């Protein structure tokens, strides 16, 4: 065997003789014994105890070496037996019967690593072609990544030599996916061999290589192709100068210079038809020609286009037509497939050039692309565009869950942009999605000032806390989501033109609708169509029979508007804790609104709860919240407590998302008998409504008694059934109906009535 020269691609097969040398831990142990048995310069001065310990260590090491040697002999014996069995299996004609055995053989070979001798699938040294001697390619400013799938080591070795001889004018790297039974070895700078083994098909092998590639262009190269000088530079030039080109490739010719295929057309049944087959090479016009498909010999394309198209589809493996399917997907992206007749390369004809009509891959392809095969491929209809606007800072809360779930629902068939009073980052949206359990990957943050310069949106949903929309209508169809009609600032006068362009209003509860109508009457404004679309509420885990002595309250820590009144809940818990005979704890969870005042309020609450079993959970992750809901026996909701709601109706709970979350976890919920809570809770059936802090304490003390467990279980299970009516699925379906036809808001009844 010729020695590998420095800087070459090296022999494709491994140097098996060198693998007999001790490796790894075994070699290290031999060195340890050799070093330890030498005469140490301080040995004469060792105490009897130290010498005895050293003898024990040496004896243990000798035992370990002997055990490893025996184990290695056993592994080699198993390998020899397995190799004999594999040779017998190779002679079998049944692929199905031999597949399991071949898989076991592959697993055994991998487990032995590089320390075991491997059988060579190469010819003998006397007949084997010499190792390719190739110059070291450059690595800076890579232009093209050449992707090769190895199934034949001889063909791959020849291909590497031809790449070296003919591709020096293009800065490239070579990536090889080795899916052969016998591992491939090709060591050189800018060459990477990725061992995948025979359990991977060529399509997935190319997908893996494309993801590993470092160049902007990919060249998918069949190693059976014979290359000529300058071939890759010609393809790069053709790709750059051909308008709209997505893939370019050469014509294939036979040894006698007759055309094998100048690209392919596909008939109406999906059969590949080679173009200009049998013609003389010189008779083909030199201009690039657009075709339906290029076979798998040589194809050059942008890496990003390959990835955007999704690479090779696993639906076609193992089988055929995966290349044709990729060509059609790229063509559907308005990128053309072009054959370049001025570059002619030869290759042994493969099965891909004569696919039988009965092939399962052909059947899949014909079904998938039936519409394109019958005529010119039509681009998919453009997606509609939606704009979501909220003037409030994005922090996890009920309003944000409402508007962001709405945005996520629209993103299924809209391109959705989200705008605020100031720009947001994608990272902020991603964090909000993580906290709320929503997929916001399809939502794009946008500067509100940039909206005017964009084409009109198809739909806009604006959220606000006043009787009139916060911004003017900016889309073809516009909806206003009014959380509650808070009092307008003194300097703002409501005018009818504020609703110009808006088709209707969504509210979260009957309580909010009642007060919106009253505010519009007071302002002498015409009432637009108003419909209740209850907020989406995620289900929380929990069983009423497995609760702990815990009381939970969830709400943001802030003091203005409809504050959650944590301060009065702490006072109520102080009284309950004094009177309750048993362990009990209060858990206050919520996000902290930005600003100095909320931070001061939180510090005040923590000082107020000193000495009591009260725990604060500030900005807790979703998993912690699920655990709190799961464990809590009672849920307290304090919004509106201690407030004159006749004078300030906005300070009541407008709906109560966290009330429904607690009910879904089979907690017994207790909420103030005001605002939106009575629309959710039926007294004594699926929860309780209290009048003041004293009745909250009395009802809680009664429910916490041991003999009331059956009542707690009954109410908790009923509460969970009630919570199902406010699921995210129900909400998203209502939003879908409204987005399809906003006029449903003005037809009377509910969204569901209008849909029917």
C-alpha positions in Angstrom: 0.0 0.0 0.0 1.5 3.4 -0.9 2.0 5.7 2.0 -0.2 8.7 2.2 1.5 11.9 1.3 1.1 15.0 3.4 -1.5 17.3 2.0 -3.2 14.7 -0.2 -6.8 13.4 0.2 -5.2 10.1 1.2 -6.3 6.5 0.5 -10.0 5.9 0.7 -9.5 2.7 2.8 -8.2 2.7 6.3 -4.7 1.5 7.3 -5.9 -1.6 9.1 -2.6 -2.9 10.3 -2.1 0.2 12.5 -5.3 -0.6 14.3 -3.7 -3.6 16.1 -1.7 -1.3 18.3 -3.0 -0.8 21.9 -5.4 2.2 22.0 -6.8 4.5 24.6 -7.0 3.3 28.2 -5.2 0.0 27.5 -2.1 1.7 26.1 -2.2 4.2 29.0 -2.2 1.3 31.5 0.8 -0.3 29.8 2.7 3.0 30.1 1.7 3.2 33.7 3.0 -0.2 34.5 6.3 0.4 32.6 6.9 3.7 34.4 6.0 2.4 37.8 8.3 -0.6 37.6 11.3 1.5 36.8 13.7 2.2 39.7 12.5 5.4 41.3 15.2 7.7 42.6 13.4 8.0 45.9 12.4 4.3 46.2 15.0 3.5 48.8 13.6 6.1 51.1 10.0 4.8 51.0 8.5 3.6 54.3 7.2 0.0 54.5 3.6 1.3 54.5 4.1 3.4 51.3 5.9 0.5 49.6 3.0 -1.8 50.5 0.5 0.6 49.1 2.6 0.9 45.9 2.6 -2.9 45.5 -1.2 -3.0 45.9 -1.6 -0.3 43.3 0.7 -2.2 40.9 -1.1 -5.5 41.5 -4.5 -3.8 40.8 -3.2 -2.3 37.6 -1.9 -5.6 36.4 -5.3 -7.2 37.1 -7.1 -4.5 35.2 -4.7 -4.8 32.2 -5.3 -8.6 32.1 -9.1 -8.1 32.3 -9.0 -5.6 29.4 -6.8 -7.9 27.3 -9.3 -10.8 27.9 -12.2 -8.5 27.0 -10.5 -7.4 23.8 -9.8 -11.0 22.8 -13.5 -11.8 23.3 -14.5 -8.8 21.2 -12.2 -9.8 18.4 -13.5 -13.3 18.6 -17.1 -12.0 18.2 -16.0 -9.8 15.4 -14.4 -12.7 13.5 -17.6 -14.8 13.9 -19.7 -11.8 12.9 -17.7 -11.2 9.7 -18.1 -14.9 8.7 -21.8 -14.6 9.3 -21.9 -11.4 7.3 -20.2 -13.0 4.3 -22.8 -15.7 4.4 -25.6 -13.2 4.6 -24.2 -11.3 1.6 -24.8 -14.4 -0.5 -28.5 -14.5 0.4 -30.9 -13.1 -2.1 -33.5 -12.1 0.4 -33.2 -8.4 1.4 -36.0 -8.6 3.9 -34.5 -11.6 5.7 -31.0 -10.2 5.8 -31.9 -6.6 6.8 -32.1 -7.2 10.6 -28.8 -9.1 10.6 -27.1 -6.4 8.6 -28.3 -3.8 11.1 -26.8 -5.8 14.0 -23.5 -6.1 12.1 -23.4 -2.4 11.6 -24.2 -1.7 15.3 -21.4 -4.2 16.4 -18.9 -2.6 14.0 -19.7 0.9 15.4 -19.3 -0.3 19.0 -15.8 -1.5 18.3 -14.7 2.0 17.2 -11.4 2.6 15.5 -9.5 0.1 17.6 -10.9 -3.0 15.8 -9.7 -4.3 12.4 -12.3 -3.6 9.7 -12.7 -5.7 6.6 -12.0 -3.8 3.4 -14.5 -3.7 0.5 -11.7 -2.5 -1.8 -9.9 -4.6 -4.3 -6.5 -6.1 -3.4 -3.5 -3.7 -3.2 -2.3 -5.0 -6.5 -5.4 -4.1 -8.4 -6.6 -1.1 -6.5 -6.2 2.3 -8.2 -3.6 4.5 -6.5 -4.7 6.9 -3.8 -5.6 10.3 -5.2 -2.8 12.9 -4.9 -4.6 16.2 -4.7 -3.5 19.7 -3.9 -4.7 21.3 -0.7 -7.7 23.5 -1.7 -8.0 27.0 -0.3 -10.4 27.6 2.6 -10.9 31.4 2.6 -13.8 33.0 0.8 -15.6 29.8 0.0 -17.7 30.0 -3.2 -19.2 26.5 -3.5 -19.8 23.5 -1.3 -19.6 20.3 -3.3 -21.9 17.7 -1.8 -21.2 14.0 -2.5 -23.1 10.9 -1.3 -20.7 8.0 -1.1 -22.0 4.5 -1.9 -19.0 3.3 -4.0 -15.5 4.1 -2.6 -13.8 3.6 -6.0 -16.1 6.1 -7.8 -15.7 8.6 -4.9 -11.9 8.3 -5.0 -11.9 8.9 -8.8 -14.3 11.8 -8.4 -12.0 13.5 -5.8 -9.1 13.3 -8.1 -11.1 14.9 -10.9 -12.3 17.6 -8.6 -8.7 18.4 -7.7 -7.6 18.5 -11.4 -10.6 20.5 -12.8 -11.8 22.8 -10.0 -8.9 24.9 -9.0 -10.4 28.1 -10.3 -13.3 28.0 -7.7 -12.7 28.2 -4.0 -14.6 25.2 -2.7 -15.1 22.7 0.0 -16.1 19.0 -0.4 -18.6 17.4 2.0 -19.1 13.7 1.7 -21.9 11.8 3.3 -20.8 8.2 3.7 -23.9 5.9 3.6 -22.0 2.8 2.4 -21.5 -0.3 4.6 -17.8 0.1 4.6 -16.6 3.3 6.2 -14.9 5.8 4.0 -11.6 7.5 4.8 -10.6 10.7 3.0 -8.4 13.0 5.0 -7.3 16.4 3.7 -7.9 20.0 4.4 -11.3 21.3 3.3 -12.6 17.7 3.0 -15.1 16.5 5.5 -16.5 13.0 5.6 -19.7 12.6 7.7 -20.3 8.9 8.5 -24.1 8.3 8.4 -24.1 4.6 7.6 -26.5 2.6 5.4 -29.6 3.5 7.5 -29.7 6.9 5.7 -30.9 7.4 2.2 -29.3 9.8 -0.3 -31.9 12.5 0.0 -31.5 12.8 3.8 -27.7 12.6 3.4 -27.8 15.6 1.0 -30.1 17.5 3.5 -27.5 16.9 6.3 -24.6 18.1 4.0 -26.5 21.2 3.0 -27.0 22.2 6.6 -23.3 21.7 7.3 -22.2 23.6 4.2 -20.4 26.9 4.7 -20.7 28.3 1.1 -23.6 30.3 -0.5 -23.8 27.8 -3.3 -24.3 24.1 -3.3 -23.2 21.7 -6.0 -24.9 18.3 -5.7 -22.5 16.0 -7.5 -22.9 12.3 -8.4 -19.4 10.7 -8.2 -20.1 8.7 -11.3 -19.9 11.9 -13.5 -16.7 12.5 -15.4 -15.6 16.1 -14.9 -13.7 18.4 -17.2 -11.6 21.5 -16.6 -13.5 24.6 -15.7 -16.9 22.8 -15.3 -17.8 24.4 -11.9 -16.8 28.0 -13.0 -19.1 27.6 -16.0 -22.0 26.6 -13.8 -21.4 29.5 -11.4 -21.4 31.9 -14.3 -24.6 30.4 -15.8 -26.4 30.7 -12.4 -25.3 34.3 -12.0 -26.3 35.5 -15.5 -29.5 33.6 -16.2 -32.5 35.6 -15.0 -34.6 33.9 -12.4 -32.4 30.7 -12.3 -32.7 28.6 -9.2 -30.9 25.4 -10.4 -28.5 25.0 -13.3 -26.9 21.9 -14.7 -25.1 20.5 -17.7 -26.3 18.2 -20.5 -25.3 14.6 -20.1 -23.6 12.8 -23.0 -22.5 9.3 -23.7 -19.0 8.2 -24.6 -19.7 8.5 -28.3 -20.8 12.2 -27.8 -24.5 11.6 -28.1 -27.0 13.4 -25.8 -28.3 11.3 -23.0 -30.4 14.1 -21.6 -30.5 17.9 -22.0 -32.7 18.1 -19.0 -36.1 16.5 -18.6 -39.7 17.3 -19.3 -42.6 15.7 -17.4 -45.7 14.5 -19.1 -49.2 14.9 -17.7 -48.8 11.6 -15.8 -45.5 12.6 -14.2 -43.2 10.5 -16.4 -39.7 11.8 -17.0 -39.0 12.4 -20.6 -35.3 13.1 -21.5 -34.9 16.0 -23.9 -32.8 15.7 -27.1 -31.9 12.1 -26.3 -29.8 10.5 -29.1 -28.9 13.8 -30.8 -25.3 14.8 -31.6 -23.9 17.1 -29.0 -23.1 19.8 -31.6 -26.7 20.0 -32.7 -27.9 21.3 -29.3 -28.2 25.2 -29.3 -25.7 26.6 -26.8 -28.2 28.9 -25.1 -29.5 27.8 -21.6 -32.9 26.2 -21.8 -35.5 26.1 -19.1 -36.6 22.5 -18.3 -38.9 20.8 -15.8 -36.1 18.8 -14.1 -32.4 18.0 -14.1 -31.3 14.6 -13.1 -29.0 13.9 -10.2 -25.7 14.1 -12.1 -24.6 17.7 -11.4 -26.8 20.5 -10.0 -25.7 24.0 -8.8 -28.1 26.1 -6.7 -28.1 28.7 -3.9 -27.9 27.0 -0.5 -30.6 29.2 1.0 -33.0 28.3 -1.9 -32.4 24.6 -1.1 -33.2 25.2 2.6 -36.2 27.4 1.9 -37.6 24.7 -0.4 -37.3 22.1 2.4 -34.6 20.0 0.8 -35.4 16.4 -0.2 -38.7 15.1 1.1 -38.6 12.0 3.2 -41.9 10.9 1.7 -40.0 9.7 -1.4 -37.4 7.5 0.4 -36.4 4.9 -0.3 -37.4 5.4 -3.9 -37.4 7.8 -6.8 -38.7 11.1 -7.9 -37.4 13.0 -4.9 -35.2 15.0 -7.3 -38.2 15.8 -9.5 -40.2 16.8 -6.4 -37.5 19.2 -5.3 -37.4 20.7 -8.8 -41.1 21.3 -8.8 -41.0 22.9 -5.3 -38.3 25.2 -6.3 -40.1 26.1 -9.5 -43.2 26.9 -7.4 -41.0 29.5 -5.6 -40.6 31.2 -9.0 -37.0 30.0 -9.4 -36.3 28.3 -12.8 -34.6 25.0 -13.6 -32.1 25.6 -16.4 -29.9 23.3 -18.5 -26.6 24.7 -19.9 -25.8 22.9 -23.2 -22.4 24.6 -23.5 -21.3 22.3 -20.7 -21.4 18.6 -21.6 -20.4 15.9 -19.0 -20.7 12.2 -19.2 -22.1 9.7 -16.7 -23.2 6.1 -16.6 -26.9 6.0 -17.0 -28.7 5.5 -13.7 -32.2 4.2 -12.8 -33.2 7.8 -12.2 -33.2 8.3 -16.0 -35.7 5.6 -16.7 -38.1 5.5 -13.8 -40.9 2.9 -14.3 -44.5 4.1 -14.1 -45.2 1.5 -11.4 -42.6 2.9 -9.0 -44.2 4.0 -5.7 -42.2 7.3 -5.9 -43.8 8.1 -9.2 -47.3 7.5 -7.8 -46.6 9.8 -4.9 -45.2 12.5 -7.2 -48.1 12.3 -9.7 -50.6 12.7 -6.8 -48.8 15.6 -5.2 -48.2 17.6 -8.4 -51.3 16.6 -10.4 -52.4 20.2 -10.7 -49.0 21.3 -12.0 -48.7 18.4 -14.4 -52.0 19.4 -16.0 -50.9 22.9 -16.8 -48.6 25.7 -15.7 -48.0 25.8 -12.0 -50.0 28.5 -10.4 -48.4 30.4 -7.4 -50.3 30.0 -4.2 -52.7 32.9 -3.4 -51.0 35.7 -1.4 -51.6 35.6 2.3 -53.7 38.3 3.9 -52.0 40.8 6.1 -53.1 41.8 9.6 -52.0 44.6 12.0 -52.4 44.3 15.8 -52.1 47.4 17.9 -51.9 47.8 21.7 -50.9 51.0 23.4 -49.8 49.2 26.6 -46.5 47.7 27.6 -46.2 44.0 26.9 -46.0 42.3 30.3 -47.7 39.0 31.1 -51.3 39.6 32.0 -54.9 39.0 30.9 -55.1 41.7 28.3 -51.8 40.6 26.7 -53.0 37.0 26.7 -56.2 38.1 24.8 -54.5 40.3 22.1 -51.5 37.9 21.6 -53.7 34.8 21.4 -55.7 36.7 18.8 -52.5 37.5 16.9 -51.4 33.9 17.0 -54.8 32.7 15.8 -54.6 35.1 12.8 -51.1 34.1 11.9 -52.3 30.8 10.7 -53.6 32.4 7.5 -52.3 36.0 7.8 -49.0 37.7 7.8 -49.3 39.4 11.2 -47.5 42.6 12.3 -47.7 43.9 15.9 -47.3 47.6 16.8 -47.2 49.6 20.0 -46.6 53.2 20.9 -42.9 52.3 20.7 -41.1 49.5 18.8 -40.7 46.1 20.2 -38.0 43.5 19.6 -38.6 40.0 18.3 -36.9 38.8 21.5 -39.6 40.5 23.6 -42.4 38.8 21.6 -40.6 35.4 21.9 -40.3 35.9 25.7 -44.0 36.8 25.9 -44.9 33.7 23.9 -42.8 31.5 26.2 -44.4 33.0 29.3 -48.0 32.7 28.0 -47.5 29.4 26.2 -48.2 30.9 22.7 -46.5 30.4 19.4 -45.6 33.9 18.3 -42.9 33.0 15.8 -45.1 34.2 12.9 -45.6 37.7 14.5 -43.4 40.5 13.3 -42.9 43.7 15.5 -43.3 46.9 13.5 -42.9 50.6 14.2 -46.4 52.3 14.1 -44.9 55.2 12.2 -43.8 52.8 9.4 -47.4 51.6 8.8 -48.3 54.5 6.6 -45.5 53.7 4.2 -46.6 50.1 3.7 -49.4 48.7 1.5 -52.8 48.7 3.2 -53.4 45.9 5.6 -56.4 43.6 5.1 -57.4 43.6 8.8 -56.5 45.7 11.9 -57.4 45.0 15.5 -56.7 47.8 17.9 -57.0 47.3 21.7 -57.9 50.1 24.1 -59.2 51.0 27.5 -61.6 53.8 26.6 -64.9 54.1 24.8 -63.3 55.1 21.5 -60.4 53.4 19.5 -56.9 54.6 20.4 -55.8 55.1 16.8 -57.5 55.8 13.5 -58.5 52.9 11.2 -55.6 51.9 9.0 -56.7 48.8 7.2 -59.4 47.7 4.7 -61.3 46.2 7.7 -60.9 47.4 11.3 -62.1 46.1 14.7 -61.8 47.7 18.1 -61.2 45.5 21.1 -62.4 47.5 24.2 -61.2 45.9 27.4 -63.3 48.4 29.4 -64.4 52.0 28.9 -62.2 53.7 31.4 -62.9 57.5 31.9 -61.3 59.6 29.1 -58.6 62.1 30.0 -60.2 65.6 30.5 -58.5 67.0 27.4 -60.1 64.3 25.1 -63.5 64.9 23.7 -65.2 61.9 22.1 -66.4 62.5 18.5 -68.2 60.3 16.1 -65.3 60.3 13.6 -63.2 58.3 16.1 -65.1 55.2 14.8 -64.7 56.0 11.1 -63.6 52.9 9.3 -64.3 50.6 12.2 -66.7 47.7 11.6 -67.5 46.8 15.2 -66.3 46.3 18.8 -65.3 43.2 20.7 -65.6 43.2 24.5 -64.6 40.5 27.0 -67.8 40.3 29.1 -71.4 41.4 29.5 -70.2 43.7 32.3 -67.8 45.6 29.8 -70.5 45.8 27.2 -73.0 47.3 29.6 -70.6 50.1 30.6 -69.5 50.7 27.0 -73.0 51.3 25.9 -73.7 53.6 28.9 -70.5 55.6 28.1 -71.5 56.0 24.4 -75.0 57.1 25.4 -73.5 59.7 27.8 -71.3 61.0 25.0 -74.2 61.1 22.5 -72.3 58.7 20.1 -74.0 56.2 17.9 -73.6 52.6 19.2 -71.5 50.4 16.8 -72.0 46.7 16.6 -70.7 45.2 20.0 -70.2 41.5 20.6 -68.8 39.5 23.5 -65.8 37.4 22.7 -64.7 35.9 26.0 -60.9 35.7 26.6 -59.0 32.5 25.9 -58.0 30.7 29.1 -55.4 27.9 29.1 -56.2 24.8 31.2 -54.2 24.2 34.3 -53.4 20.8 35.9 -55.0 19.8 39.2 -57.4 17.4 40.9 -59.7 18.5 43.7 -59.0 15.3 45.7 -55.2 16.0 45.8 -55.0 19.6 47.0 -52.8 21.0 49.7 -53.8 23.5 52.4 -52.9 26.5 50.1 -54.7 29.6 49.0 -53.6 31.1 45.7 -54.2 34.6 44.2 -52.8 35.6 40.8 -52.6 39.1 39.4 -50.1 41.8 38.4 -48.6 43.9 41.2 -49.8 47.4 40.5 -52.0 50.0 42.3 -54.0 51.9 39.7 -57.1 51.0 37.8 -58.5 47.6 38.6 -55.8 46.7 41.1 -55.9 43.2 42.5 -56.0 44.4 46.1 -53.3 42.1 47.4 -53.2 44.4 50.5 -56.7 43.6 51.6 -56.2 39.9 50.8 -53.3 39.8 53.2 -55.5 41.4 55.9 -58.2 38.8 55.3 -55.6 36.0 55.4 -54.3 37.4 58.7 -57.7 36.9 60.2 -58.2 33.5 58.6 -54.8 32.3 59.9 -55.6 33.4 63.4 -58.9 31.4 63.4 -58.0 28.4 61.3 -57.1 25.2 63.2 -54.4 23.8 60.9 -51.7 24.6 58.5 -52.5 27.1 55.8 -50.5 29.4 53.5 -51.2 32.2 51.1 -49.4 32.4 47.7 -49.5 35.7 45.8 -48.3 35.3 42.2 -48.0 37.8 39.3 -45.8 39.9 37.1 -44.3 43.2 38.2 -45.3 46.1 36.1 -42.3 48.4 35.1 -41.9 51.5 37.2 -41.0 52.7 40.6 -44.5 52.8 42.0 -45.2 49.0 41.4 -41.8 48.2 43.0 -42.7 50.3 46.1 -46.1 48.6 46.2 -44.5 45.1 46.2 -42.1 46.1 49.0 -45.1 47.4 51.0 -47.0 44.1 50.6 -43.9 42.1 51.6 -43.6 44.2 54.8 -47.3 43.9 55.5 -47.1 40.0 55.2 -44.1 39.7 57.5 -44.7 37.0 60.2 -47.4 35.3 58.1 -47.0 32.1 55.9 -47.3 34.3 52.8 -45.1 33.6 49.7 -44.6 35.9 46.8 -44.0 34.5 43.3 -43.0 37.4 41.1 -42.6 36.9 37.3 -42.6 33.1 37.8 -42.2 30.8 34.8 -45.1 29.0 33.4 -44.2 25.7 35.1 -44.2 27.3 38.5 -47.6 28.7 37.9 -49.0 25.3 36.8 -47.7 23.8 40.0 -49.3 26.6 42.1 -52.7 26.0 40.5 -52.3 22.3 40.8 -51.7 22.4 44.6 -54.0 25.2 45.7 -57.2 24.2 47.4 -58.8 27.7 47.3 -58.4 30.6 44.9 -59.0 34.2 46.1 -59.7 37.0 43.7 -59.6 40.5 45.3 -60.2 42.9 42.4 -62.8 45.5 43.3 -62.6 44.7 47.1 -63.0 47.8 49.3 -63.9 50.1 46.3 -67.0 52.2 45.6 -67.9 50.4 42.3 -70.9 52.6 41.7 -68.5 55.6 41.3 -65.7 53.6 39.8 -67.0 50.6 37.9 -63.7 50.3 36.0 -62.0 49.0 39.2 -64.0 45.8 39.3 -62.7 42.7 37.5 -63.9 43.1 33.9 -63.8 39.3 33.2 -61.4 37.3 35.3 -59.0 35.1 33.3 -57.1 33.8 36.4 -60.5 32.9 38.0 -61.1 30.5 35.1 -57.5 29.2 35.2 -58.1 28.3 38.8 -61.4 26.7 38.1 -59.8 24.6 35.3 -57.3 23.2 38.0 -60.4 22.2 40.1 -59.6 24.9 42.7 -62.6 26.3 44.6 -62.7 29.9 43.4 -64.0 32.8 45.6 -64.4 36.2 43.8 -66.1 39.5 44.6 -69.8 39.6 43.6 -69.2 42.3 41.0 -67.8 42.9 37.6 -67.4 39.9 35.3 -67.1 37.2 38.0 -70.9 36.5 38.3 -70.9 35.7 34.6 -68.4 32.9 35.3 -69.3 31.6 38.7 -72.6 30.1 39.8 -72.9 30.5 43.6 -72.4 27.2 45.4 -72.3 25.2 42.2 -68.9 25.8 40.7 -67.5 28.5 43.1 -68.5 31.3 45.5 -69.2 35.0 45.3 -68.5 37.1 48.4 -69.8 40.5 49.4 -66.8 41.7 51.5 -63.6 40.6 53.2 -65.5 39.2 56.2 -67.7 36.9 54.1 -64.5 35.8 52.2 -63.0 34.7 55.5 -66.1 33.0 56.7 -66.7 31.0 53.5 -63.0 30.0 53.4 -63.0 28.8 57.0 -66.0 26.6 56.3 -64.5 25.1 53.1 -61.2 24.3 54.9 -62.8 22.1 57.5 -61.9 18.4 57.1 -65.6 17.4 56.9 -66.1 19.7 53.8 -63.7 17.8 51.6 -66.5 16.2 49.6 -68.0 19.6 48.9 -64.7 21.0 47.8 -64.3 18.0 45.4 -67.8 18.4 44.0 -67.4 22.1 43.4 -63.9 21.8 42.0 -65.0 19.2 39.4 -68.0 21.4 38.4 -65.7 24.4 38.1 -63.4 22.5 35.7 -66.3 21.6 33.4 -67.4 25.3 33.4 -63.8 26.4 32.5 -63.9 24.3 29.3 -66.3 26.8 27.8 -63.5 29.4 27.8 -60.8 27.4 26.0 -58.3 28.7 23.6 -59.8 26.6 20.8 -63.3 28.2 21.3 -61.7 31.7 21.2 -59.6 31.0 18.1 -62.6 29.7 16.2 -64.6 32.9 17.0 -61.6 35.0 15.8 -61.5 33.0 12.6 -65.2 33.6 11.9 -64.8 37.3 12.5 -61.7 37.6 10.4 -63.4 35.9 7.5 -66.5 38.2 7.8 -66.4 41.1 10.3 -70.0 41.9 9.4 -71.0 39.0 11.7 -70.5 41.5 14.5 -73.6 43.4 13.3 -76.0 40.6 12.6 -77.5 40.3 16.1 -76.9 37.6 18.7 -73.5 36.1 19.3 -70.7 35.3 16.9 -71.9 31.7 16.9 -75.5 32.7 16.0 -74.2 34.8 13.1 -72.0 31.9 11.9 -74.9 29.5 11.8 
